[in-house]
Amino acid sequence: MSHFVLDARYLLCPMPVIRTQNRIAELQPGDTLEVQATDPGALHDIPAWCRVHGHEILETRRDGNDIVITVRVIS
């Protein structure tokens, strides 16, 4: 299992979700991906995408202006 970071800051919807989708497609089950975004829509869109595709949200937090969402790849 490995941990990866995706910088999706300063991208507008739907790009943070698309970049998350593309990066997760390259990862293995059990890997984690920390998505850094600034678009407030990412707080809803990335967890919704993960629910649909069966991935697990480990953490969602704000760090100043940044939104940090950590996802565990399930399948």
FIKOLGU-203836 format. One record per residue (C-alpha): x, y, z; chain; residue in three letters; residue number from 1. Coordinates in steps of 0.2 Angstrom, whole numbers, plus 5000, padded with zeros to 4 digits. Layout:
% FIKOLGU-203836
NUVEX   px   py   pz zator seke tipa
NUVEX    X    Y    Z     A  ALA  NUM
...
***
This chain:
% FIKOLGU-203836
NUVEX   px   py   pz zator seke tipa
NUVEX 5000 5000 5000     A  MET    1
NUVEX 5006 5017 4995     A  SER    2
NUVEX 5001 5035 4998     A  HIS    3
NUVEX 5000 5048 4984     A  PHE    4
NUVEX 4996 5066 4983     A  VAL    5
NUVEX 4986 5075 4969     A  LEU    6
NUVEX 4987 5093 4968     A  ASP    7
NUVEX 4971 5099 4960     A  ALA    8
NUVEX 4971 5117 4968     A  ARG    9
NUVEX 4965 5131 4957     A  TYR   10
NUVEX 4956 5120 4946     A  LEU   11
NUVEX 4937 5122 4944     A  LEU   12
NUVEX 4923 5110 4943     A  CYS   13
NUVEX 4923 5096 4936     A  PRO   14
NUVEX 4942 5095 4934     A  MET   15
NUVEX 4946 5090 4953     A  PRO   16
NUVEX 4935 5075 4951     A  VAL   17
NUVEX 4941 5071 4934     A  ILE   18
NUVEX 4959 5072 4940     A  ARG   19
NUVEX 4955 5061 4955     A  THR   20
NUVEX 4946 5048 4944     A  GLN   21
NUVEX 4961 5047 4932     A  ASN   22
NUVEX 4974 5046 4946     A  ARG   23
NUVEX 4964 5032 4955     A  ILE   24
NUVEX 4963 5022 4939     A  ALA   25
NUVEX 4982 5021 4940     A  GLU   26
NUVEX 4983 5015 4959     A  LEU   27
NUVEX 4981 4998 4967     A  GLN   28
NUVEX 4968 4993 4980     A  PRO   29
NUVEX 4973 4998 4997     A  GLY   30
NUVEX 4983 5014 4991     A  ASP   31
NUVEX 4978 5031 4997     A  THR   32
NUVEX 4976 5047 4988     A  LEU   33
NUVEX 4977 5064 4996     A  GLU   34
NUVEX 4968 5076 4985     A  VAL   35
NUVEX 4971 5094 4988     A  GLN   36
NUVEX 4959 5106 4980     A  ALA   37
NUVEX 4953 5124 4982     A  THR   38
NUVEX 4936 5123 4973     A  ASP   39
NUVEX 4922 5121 4987     A  PRO   40
NUVEX 4912 5109 4975     A  GLY   41
NUVEX 4926 5096 4978     A  ALA   42
NUVEX 4919 5094 4996     A  LEU   43
NUVEX 4903 5087 4988     A  HIS   44
NUVEX 4909 5080 4971     A  ASP   45
NUVEX 4924 5069 4976     A  ILE   46
NUVEX 4915 5060 4990     A  PRO   47
NUVEX 4900 5058 4979     A  ALA   48
NUVEX 4911 5051 4965     A  TRP   49
NUVEX 4919 5039 4978     A  CYS   50
NUVEX 4902 5032 4984     A  ARG   51
NUVEX 4897 5028 4966     A  VAL   52
NUVEX 4913 5020 4962     A  HIS   53
NUVEX 4916 5011 4979     A  GLY   54
NUVEX 4931 5020 4986     A  HIS   55
NUVEX 4932 5025 5004     A  GLU   56
NUVEX 4934 5043 5011     A  ILE   57
NUVEX 4946 5042 5025     A  LEU   58
NUVEX 4946 5061 5029     A  GLU   59
NUVEX 4939 5078 5023     A  THR   60
NUVEX 4947 5094 5030     A  ARG   61
NUVEX 4950 5112 5027     A  ARG   62
NUVEX 4968 5118 5028     A  ASP   63
NUVEX 4967 5137 5026     A  GLY   64
NUVEX 4960 5139 5009     A  ASN   65
NUVEX 4964 5122 5004     A  ASP   66
NUVEX 4952 5107 5005     A  ILE   67
NUVEX 4961 5090 5008     A  VAL   68
NUVEX 4951 5074 5004     A  ILE   69
NUVEX 4960 5057 5008     A  THR   70
NUVEX 4953 5042 4998     A  VAL   71
NUVEX 4957 5024 5000     A  ARG   72
NUVEX 4956 5014 4984     A  VAL   73
NUVEX 4945 4999 4986     A  ILE   74
NUVEX 4943 4992 4968     A  SER   75
***
